[in-house]
């Protein structure tokens, strides 16, 4: 959500996801009171009056403008193809360059995909470690101690 700072104490925000700048920005009620969706509070605390959510945030407006511009460009391409101004191959190339708005991921989708990937890699790592420990345990019982029965505690000869 976008909003205005109502009160703050040493509030610093990382706006790199919106502006690309890696420097932290100090926020207060007088100098720079605007907080943007997708940014992160790195220090301090404060209260905010929400001014926009969803497509009504700066990020949402940016995505809407990008989407509208893409749609108009696609319509122009379709018209050029129908008029014979461009070939089907040129149309395919230009359409691929433009991409489609459905293929663009929201910041939340990007974060969720990243988290799902990390969880999958972590689970695979744990599974491989468990497998290696079980194999090592089997080999120690089988060949290391002279015990022929794996995991039963006593051998048949005792």
N, CA, C and O of each residue as an XYZ file, in Angstrom:
632
protein
N       0.836     -1.182      0.000
C       0.000      0.000      0.000
C       0.879      1.243      0.000
O       1.932      1.266      0.637
N       0.455      2.250     -0.698
C       1.113      3.558     -0.661
C       0.499      4.362      0.477
O      -0.644      4.122      0.867
N       1.258      5.314      1.009
C       0.703      6.122      2.074
C       1.582      7.285      2.471
O       2.656      7.507      1.911
N       1.087      8.036      3.472
C       1.788      9.195      4.032
C       2.178      8.891      5.466
O       1.412      8.285      6.215
N       3.379      9.317      5.843
C       3.851      9.132      7.212
C       3.098     10.091      8.118
O       3.113     11.302      7.899
N       2.437      9.548      9.140
C       1.751     10.386     10.133
C       2.662     10.694     11.308
O       2.668     11.811     11.824
N       3.436      9.692     11.730
C       4.427      9.884     12.786
C       5.536      8.866     12.563
O       5.308      7.779     12.032
N       6.751      9.244     12.983
C       7.873      8.323     12.781
C       8.971      8.600     13.780
O       9.078      9.689     14.344
N       9.791      7.573     13.981
C      10.964      7.691     14.838
C      12.122      7.017     14.106
O      12.155      5.791     13.998
N      13.067      7.804     13.603
C      14.256      7.315     12.896
C      13.882      6.346     11.780
O      14.518      5.303     11.626
N      12.864      6.678     11.006
C      12.354      5.794      9.962
C      13.230      5.871      8.719
O      13.404      6.939      8.132
N      13.789      4.706      8.320
C      14.582      4.606      7.105
C      13.988      3.519      6.224
O      13.608      2.451      6.705
N      13.912      3.804      4.926
C      13.243      2.898      3.995
C      14.175      2.568      2.834
O      14.881      3.437      2.321
N      14.166      1.299      2.430
C      14.895      0.847      1.249
C      13.928      0.896      0.074
O      13.005      0.086     -0.013
N      14.143      1.858     -0.838
C      13.265      2.043     -1.991
C      13.875      1.483     -3.270
O      13.442      1.839     -4.366
N      14.875      0.609     -3.147
C      15.578      0.113     -4.329
C      14.663     -0.661     -5.270
O      14.904     -0.679     -6.477
N      13.629     -1.295     -4.752
C      12.714     -2.039     -5.630
C      11.908     -1.109     -6.529
O      11.458     -1.519     -7.598
N      11.723      0.137     -6.107
C      10.959      1.095     -6.917
C      11.866      2.024     -7.729
O      11.591      2.296     -8.898
N      12.942      2.507     -7.111
C      13.769      3.524     -7.759
C      15.069      2.980     -8.333
O      15.662      3.594     -9.220
N      15.515      1.831     -7.835
C      16.788      1.279     -8.279
C      17.971      1.791     -7.475
O      19.082      1.284     -7.630
N      17.760      2.786     -6.619
C      18.846      3.328     -5.797
C      18.998      2.480     -4.545
O      18.009      2.129     -3.903
N      20.242      2.148     -4.197
C      20.476      1.273     -3.060
C      20.586      2.028     -1.731
O      20.624      1.403     -0.671
N      20.637      3.357     -1.776
C      20.749      4.144     -0.543
C      19.426      4.134      0.219
O      18.348      4.166     -0.375
N      19.534      4.089      1.550
C      18.349      4.162      2.392
C      17.828      5.594      2.409
O      18.611      6.544      2.371
N      16.509      5.750      2.466
C      15.885      7.065      2.443
C      15.232      7.317      3.797
O      14.447      6.500      4.279
N      15.568      8.476      4.419
C      14.948      8.834      5.698
C      13.581      9.432      5.442
O      13.422     10.300      4.583
N      12.593      8.964      6.193
C      11.221      9.428      6.029
C      10.756     10.107      7.309
O      11.030      9.628      8.409
N      10.055     11.222      7.161
C       9.419     11.880      8.307
C       8.186     12.623      7.809
O       7.877     12.595      6.618
N       7.496     13.276      8.706
C       6.217     13.909      8.348
C       6.390     15.187      7.535
O       5.438     15.616      6.883
N       7.568     15.813      7.546
C       7.734     17.088      6.854
C       8.592     17.000      5.598
O       8.196     17.501      4.545
N       9.748     16.379      5.692
C      10.702     16.380      4.577
C      10.289     15.432      3.448
O      10.180     15.861      2.299
N      10.063     14.170      3.751
C       9.719     13.169      2.732
C       8.695     12.203      3.318
O       9.072     11.140      3.809
N       7.403     12.548      3.278
C       6.395     11.745      3.965
C       5.789     10.596      3.144
O       4.891      9.909      3.631
N       6.261     10.376      1.909
C       5.605      9.398      1.039
C       6.238      8.012      1.164
O       7.449      7.857      1.006
N       5.416      7.019      1.446
C       5.851      5.627      1.490
C       5.202      4.894      0.317
O       4.011      5.057      0.052
N       5.999      4.086     -0.378
C       5.516      3.418     -1.584
C       5.405      1.911     -1.376
O       6.174      1.309     -0.627
N       4.449      1.331     -2.044
C       4.249     -0.108     -2.036
C       5.490     -0.803     -2.578
O       6.086     -0.341     -3.551
N       5.882     -1.902     -1.960
C       7.036     -2.659     -2.426
C       8.347     -2.238     -1.809
O       9.367     -2.885     -2.044
N       8.355     -1.163     -1.018
C       9.579     -0.744     -0.345
C       9.638     -1.387      1.039
O       8.635     -1.898      1.538
N      10.825     -1.357      1.657
C      11.013     -2.037      2.934
C      11.522     -1.073      3.994
O      12.450     -0.301      3.751
N      10.910     -1.124      5.167
C      11.398     -0.340      6.303
C      12.590     -1.092      6.871
O      12.469     -2.255      7.255
N      13.737     -0.434      6.927
C      14.946     -1.087      7.416
C      15.309     -0.663      8.833
O      16.030     -1.378      9.528
N      14.815      0.495      9.267
C      15.138      0.959     10.616
C      14.035      1.894     11.089
O      13.377      2.557     10.287
N      13.847      1.937     12.390
C      12.869      2.834     12.983
C      11.459      2.281     12.917
O      11.234      1.115     12.589
N      10.527      3.148     13.235
C       9.121      2.756     13.203
C       8.278      3.985     12.933
O       8.763      5.113     13.025
N       7.012      3.768     12.598
C       6.137      4.899     12.323
C       4.721      4.449     12.048
O       4.423      3.255     12.016
N       3.845      5.435     11.848
C       2.445      5.179     11.495
C       2.201      5.816     10.134
O       2.757      6.868      9.817
N       1.359      5.163      9.331
C       1.135      5.603      7.969
C      -0.363      5.682      7.681
O      -1.141      4.840      8.130
N      -0.749      6.698      6.933
C      -2.111      6.815      6.415
C      -2.101      6.230      5.010
O      -1.410      6.742      4.129
N      -2.861      5.162      4.794
C      -2.883      4.497      3.486
C      -3.636      5.370      2.487
O      -4.759      5.806      2.740
N      -2.987      5.617      1.339
C      -3.602      6.442      0.298
C      -3.982      5.636     -0.937
O      -4.762      6.110     -1.762
N      -3.446      4.429     -1.078
C      -3.782      3.617     -2.243
C      -3.340      2.183     -2.075
O      -2.298      1.901     -1.483
N      -4.155      1.271     -2.608
C      -3.799     -0.145     -2.607
C      -4.065     -0.724     -3.995
O      -4.833     -0.159     -4.773
N      -3.427     -1.852     -4.300
C      -3.654     -2.528     -5.569
C      -3.255     -1.679     -6.764
O      -2.146     -1.146     -6.812
N      -4.159     -1.555     -7.728
C      -3.851     -0.781     -8.940
C      -3.807      0.716     -8.675
O      -3.401      1.481     -9.549
N      -4.212      1.146     -7.500
C      -4.179      2.566     -7.147
C      -2.863      2.985     -6.496
O      -2.733      4.132     -6.067
N      -1.882      2.081     -6.413
C      -0.556      2.433     -5.911
C       0.305      2.904     -7.074
O      -0.092      2.763     -8.231
N       1.464      3.455     -6.788
C       2.376      3.882     -7.851
C       2.786      2.686     -8.702
O       2.855      2.790     -9.927
N       3.061      1.544     -8.056
C       3.429      0.331     -8.791
C       2.264     -0.107     -9.676
O       2.468     -0.462    -10.837
N       1.050     -0.085     -9.139
C      -0.130     -0.475     -9.899
C      -0.357      0.426    -11.102
O      -0.711     -0.050    -12.181
N      -0.154      1.732    -10.921
C      -0.304      2.677    -12.035
C       0.741      2.405    -13.116
O       0.443      2.457    -14.310
N       1.960      2.116    -12.687
C       3.031      1.802    -13.624
C       2.680      0.563    -14.440
O       2.863      0.543    -15.657
N       2.181     -0.464    -13.774
C       1.800     -1.699    -14.468
C       0.624     -1.445    -15.410
O       0.579     -2.012    -16.502
N      -0.322     -0.606    -15.007
C      -1.480     -0.303    -15.843
C      -1.054      0.456    -17.091
O      -1.519      0.151    -18.189
N      -0.174      1.441    -16.936
C       0.317      2.221    -18.081
C       1.089      1.306    -19.020
O       0.908      1.365    -20.236
N       1.946      0.462    -18.464
C       2.736     -0.472    -19.263
C       1.811     -1.415    -20.026
O       2.033     -1.697    -21.204
N       0.784     -1.894    -19.354
C      -0.176     -2.812    -19.965
C      -0.941     -2.131    -21.099
O      -1.123     -2.714    -22.167
N      -1.386     -0.902    -20.866
C      -2.142     -0.170    -21.884
C      -1.271      0.125    -23.105
O      -1.734     -0.002    -24.239
N      -0.035      0.511    -22.886
C       0.879      0.801    -23.992
C       1.143     -0.471    -24.790
O       1.205     -0.430    -26.019
N       1.296     -1.574    -24.115
C       1.526     -2.852    -24.777
C       0.326     -3.250    -25.631
O       0.491     -3.721    -26.756
N      -0.876     -3.060    -25.100
C      -2.084     -3.408    -25.842
C      -2.210     -2.568    -27.120
O      -2.571     -3.094    -28.173
N      -1.912     -1.265    -27.029
C      -1.991     -0.394    -28.207
C      -0.968     -0.812    -29.257
O      -1.266     -0.823    -30.451
N       0.228     -1.152    -28.813
C       1.262     -1.591    -29.751
C       0.846     -2.891    -30.438
O       1.086     -3.066    -31.633
N       0.226     -3.798    -29.691
C      -0.261     -5.060    -30.271
C      -1.342     -4.787    -31.313
O      -1.353     -5.408    -32.375
N      -2.254     -3.855    -31.008
C      -3.316     -3.509    -31.956
C      -2.728     -2.922    -33.243
O      -3.196     -3.238    -34.337
N      -1.694     -2.060    -33.114
C      -1.044     -1.484    -34.296
C      -0.389     -2.586    -35.135
O      -0.462     -2.569    -36.363
N       0.250     -3.540    -34.457
C       0.872     -4.649    -35.178
C      -0.163     -5.458    -35.951
O       0.054     -5.823    -37.106
N      -1.295     -5.736    -35.294
C      -2.363     -6.494    -35.952
C      -2.875     -5.748    -37.181
O      -3.124     -6.352    -38.224
N      -3.030     -4.439    -37.051
C      -3.509     -3.623    -38.172
C      -2.494     -3.619    -39.315
O      -2.878     -3.681    -40.483
N      -1.201     -3.548    -38.987
C      -0.163     -3.567    -40.011
C      -0.147     -4.904    -40.748
O       0.051     -4.949    -41.962
N      -0.355     -5.990    -40.006
C      -0.386     -7.310    -40.628
C      -1.577     -7.431    -41.565
O      -1.438     -7.926    -42.684
N      -2.737     -6.986    -41.123
C      -3.949     -7.062    -41.941
C      -3.829     -6.200    -43.196
O      -4.347     -6.566    -44.251
N      -3.149     -5.059    -43.087
C      -2.986     -4.160    -44.231
C      -1.879     -4.631    -45.167
O      -1.711     -4.078    -46.254
N      -1.121     -5.651    -44.754
C      -0.039     -6.157    -45.593
C       1.231     -5.349    -45.494
O       2.135     -5.528    -46.310
N       1.329     -4.466    -44.519
C       2.518     -3.633    -44.353
C       3.699     -4.435    -43.810
O       4.853     -4.091    -44.066
N       3.417     -5.495    -43.066
C       4.482     -6.345    -42.542
C       4.126     -7.806    -42.820
O       2.959     -8.153    -43.007
N       5.150     -8.644    -42.843
C       4.930    -10.072    -43.082
C       4.584    -10.764    -41.762
O       4.728    -10.185    -40.685
N       4.129    -12.000    -41.867
C       3.789    -12.796    -40.671
C       5.026    -13.010    -39.801
O       4.932    -12.997    -38.573
N       6.192    -13.208    -40.436
C       7.436    -13.406    -39.676
C       7.808    -12.141    -38.898
O       8.194    -12.213    -37.731
N       7.688    -10.971    -39.563
C       7.981     -9.704    -38.877
C       6.993     -9.482    -37.720
O       7.366     -9.020    -36.642
N       5.728     -9.825    -37.976
C       4.696     -9.689    -36.947
C       5.034    -10.555    -35.739
O       4.925    -10.105    -34.599
N       5.453    -11.818    -35.992
C       5.824    -12.727    -34.904
C       7.003    -12.175    -34.104
O       6.995    -12.209    -32.873
N       8.024    -11.665    -34.812
C       9.204    -11.129    -34.139
C       8.849     -9.937    -33.253
O       9.260     -9.867    -32.095
N       8.075     -8.997    -33.818
C       7.721     -7.792    -33.067
C       6.809     -8.116    -31.891
O       6.916     -7.507    -30.826
N       5.919     -9.072    -32.089
C       5.020     -9.455    -31.006
C       5.814    -10.103    -29.867
O       5.523     -9.887    -28.691
N       6.819    -10.898    -30.236
C       7.663    -11.527    -29.216
C       8.481    -10.480    -28.465
O       8.673    -10.592    -27.254
N       8.967     -9.453    -29.186
C       9.717     -8.366    -28.550
C       8.858     -7.622    -27.532
O       9.321     -7.273    -26.446
N       7.593     -7.384    -27.904
C       6.682     -6.674    -26.999
C       6.333     -7.520    -25.796
O       6.194     -7.004    -24.687
N       6.191     -8.817    -26.007
C       5.755     -9.684    -24.924
C       4.297     -9.431    -24.623
O       3.676     -8.538    -25.200
N       3.760    -10.212    -23.729
C       2.364    -10.010    -23.342
C       2.308     -9.687    -21.866
O       3.158    -10.129    -21.093
N       1.315     -8.922    -21.478
C       1.195     -8.518    -20.085
C       0.834     -9.684    -19.192
O       1.096     -9.640    -17.990
N       0.233    -10.738    -19.754
C      -0.111    -11.888    -18.924
C       1.138    -12.605    -18.436
O       1.118    -13.239    -17.381
N       2.251    -12.506    -19.215
C       3.484    -13.188    -18.839
C       4.257    -12.446    -17.757
O       5.150    -13.024    -17.137
N       3.934    -11.177    -17.517
C       4.662    -10.399    -16.522
C       4.191    -10.786    -15.133
O       2.994    -10.914    -14.875
N       5.164    -10.973    -14.237
C       4.839    -11.362    -12.872
C       4.767    -10.133    -11.980
O       5.521     -9.175    -12.155
N       3.859    -10.176    -11.029
C       3.780     -9.118    -10.038
C       4.900     -9.327     -9.023
O       5.458    -10.422     -8.952
N       5.245     -8.305     -8.236
C       6.288     -8.489     -7.220
C       5.962     -9.625     -6.257
O       6.862    -10.347     -5.827
N       4.692     -9.791     -5.915
C       4.310    -10.882     -5.024
C       4.573    -12.233     -5.677
O       5.076    -13.146     -5.022
N       4.241    -12.374     -6.961
C       4.499    -13.630     -7.657
C       5.986    -13.926     -7.728
O       6.395    -15.079     -7.591
N       6.797    -12.903     -7.938
C       8.246    -13.085     -7.982
C       8.742    -13.604     -6.634
O       9.523    -14.554     -6.578
N       8.283    -12.974     -5.543
C       8.702    -13.407     -4.200
C       8.229    -14.823     -3.892
O       8.981    -15.626     -3.339
N       6.976    -15.131     -4.250
C       6.444    -16.474     -3.983
C       7.190    -17.535     -4.785
O       7.482    -18.612     -4.265
N       7.498    -17.243     -6.040
C       8.265    -18.191     -6.851
C       9.656    -18.406     -6.284
O      10.158    -19.530     -6.263
N      10.284    -17.322     -5.821
C      11.605    -17.427     -5.210
C      11.549    -18.273     -3.938
O      12.408    -19.126     -3.715
N      10.536    -18.034     -3.109
C      10.399    -18.803     -1.877
C      10.126    -20.282     -2.186
O      10.680    -21.160     -1.524
N       9.293    -20.560     -3.166
C       8.999    -21.951     -3.537
C      10.257    -22.649     -4.041
O      10.482    -23.822     -3.740
N      11.066    -21.940     -4.797
C      12.325    -22.513     -5.278
C      13.257    -22.833     -4.117
O      13.858    -23.907     -4.077
N      13.379    -21.896     -3.166
C      14.248    -22.137     -2.009
C      13.744    -23.297     -1.160
O      14.543    -24.101     -0.679
N      12.430    -23.396     -0.970
C      11.871    -24.499     -0.194
C      12.141    -25.830     -0.902
O      12.499    -26.816     -0.259
N      11.970    -25.855     -2.210
C      12.239    -27.075     -2.977
C      13.688    -27.499     -2.882
O      13.977    -28.679     -2.683
N      14.607    -26.552     -3.021
C      16.040    -26.873     -2.917
C      16.394    -27.339     -1.514
O      17.188    -28.264     -1.347
N      15.806    -26.698     -0.500
C      16.058    -27.109      0.883
C      15.548    -28.513      1.146
O      16.238    -29.311      1.779
N      14.359    -28.825      0.673
C      13.792    -30.163      0.847
C      14.621    -31.226      0.156
O      14.842    -32.304      0.707
N      15.081    -30.926     -1.052
C      15.927    -31.866     -1.781
C      17.243    -32.099     -1.054
O      17.717    -33.233     -0.976
N      17.838    -31.036     -0.520
C      19.084    -31.155      0.225
C      18.904    -32.044      1.450
O      19.731    -32.918      1.712
N      17.832    -31.824      2.195
C      17.566    -32.641      3.384
C      17.338    -34.096      2.990
O      17.841    -34.997      3.662
N      16.598    -34.343      1.926
C      16.337    -35.713      1.480
C      17.632    -36.424      1.101
O      17.824    -37.591      1.443
N      18.518    -35.727      0.397
C      19.800    -36.328      0.012
C      20.638    -36.624      1.246
O      21.258    -37.685      1.329
N      20.667    -35.701      2.208
C      21.426    -35.933      3.444
C      20.889    -37.135      4.211
O      21.668    -37.950      4.707
N      19.576    -37.255      4.314
C      18.983    -38.399      5.012
C      19.349    -39.689      4.301
O      19.682    -40.681      4.949
N      19.292    -39.689      2.973
C      19.655    -40.875      2.207
C      21.101    -41.264      2.451
O      21.397    -42.439      2.668
N      22.005    -40.298      2.420
C      23.421    -40.586      2.652
C      23.668    -41.119      4.062
O      24.466    -42.038      4.248
N      22.988    -40.545      5.054
C      23.147    -41.030      6.434
C      22.641    -42.461      6.547
O      23.290    -43.293      7.181
N      21.500    -42.763      5.948
C      20.939    -44.122      5.994
C      21.850    -45.128      5.292
O      22.027    -46.244      5.781
N      22.429    -44.746      4.154
C      23.356    -45.633      3.450
C      24.593    -45.869      4.294
O      25.056    -47.003      4.417
N      25.139    -44.795      4.883
C      26.322    -44.940      5.731
C      26.015    -45.832      6.932
O      26.825    -46.688      7.287
N      24.875    -45.644      7.548
C      24.485    -46.466      8.698
C      24.367    -47.938      8.286
O      24.816    -48.819      9.018
N      23.774    -48.208      7.136
C      23.640    -49.576      6.637
C      25.006    -50.205      6.413
O      25.248    -51.343      6.815
N      25.905    -49.453      5.765
C      27.230    -49.984      5.475
C      28.026    -50.259      6.744
O      28.757    -51.248      6.814
N      27.894    -49.398      7.744
C      28.596    -49.617      9.015
C      28.075    -50.875      9.693
O      28.865    -51.690     10.170
N      26.766    -51.043      9.742
C      26.193    -52.236     10.366
C      26.523    -53.500      9.578
O      26.778    -54.554     10.162
N      26.516    -53.390      8.259
C      26.706    -54.566      7.408
C      28.162    -55.007      7.379
O      28.451    -56.194      7.528
N      29.076    -54.071      7.189
C      30.470    -54.435      6.985
C      31.399    -53.969      8.101
O      32.501    -54.499      8.237
N      30.993    -53.017      8.879
C      31.882    -52.449      9.881
C      31.935    -53.236     11.172
O      33.011    -53.356     11.759
N      30.835    -53.772     11.636
C      30.823    -54.424     12.940
C      30.707    -55.935     12.848
O      30.693    -56.601     13.883
N      30.624    -56.491     11.675
C      30.487    -57.925     11.519
C      29.075    -58.400     11.785
O      28.826    -59.605     11.772
N      28.173    -57.522     12.017
C      26.785    -57.859     12.313
C      26.033    -58.004     10.998
O      26.021    -57.073     10.192
N      25.419    -59.128     10.769
C      24.744    -59.399      9.511
C      23.315    -58.886      9.475
O      22.752    -58.728      8.392
N      22.710    -58.619     10.630
C      21.319    -58.147     10.628
C      21.285    -56.645     10.800
O      21.712    -56.115     11.826
N      20.785    -55.976      9.808
C      20.752    -54.525      9.793
C      19.593    -54.012     10.628
O      18.433    -54.339     10.375
N      19.921    -53.202     11.630
C      18.902    -52.476     12.375
C      18.131    -53.271     13.404
O      17.166    -52.744     13.958
N      18.504    -54.531     13.699
C      17.749    -55.333     14.666
C      18.437    -55.437     16.023
O      17.881    -56.035     16.945
N      19.593    -54.887     16.164
C      20.265    -54.861     17.460
C      21.062    -56.105     17.775
O      22.195    -55.959     18.234
N      20.575    -57.315     17.570
C      21.288    -58.553     17.865
C      21.398    -59.393     16.600
O      20.532    -59.353     15.726
N      22.473    -60.146     16.527
C      22.623    -61.038     15.382
C      22.034    -62.392     15.702
O      21.718    -62.670     16.859
N      21.881    -63.239     14.704
C      21.299    -64.561     14.895
C      22.231    -65.456     15.705
O      21.756    -66.403     16.331
N      23.536    -65.196     15.719
C      24.493    -66.059     16.406
C      24.502    -65.811     17.909
O      25.021    -66.642     18.655
N      23.954    -64.713     18.371
C      23.962    -64.411     19.814
C      22.832    -65.072     20.535
O      22.700    -64.918     21.749
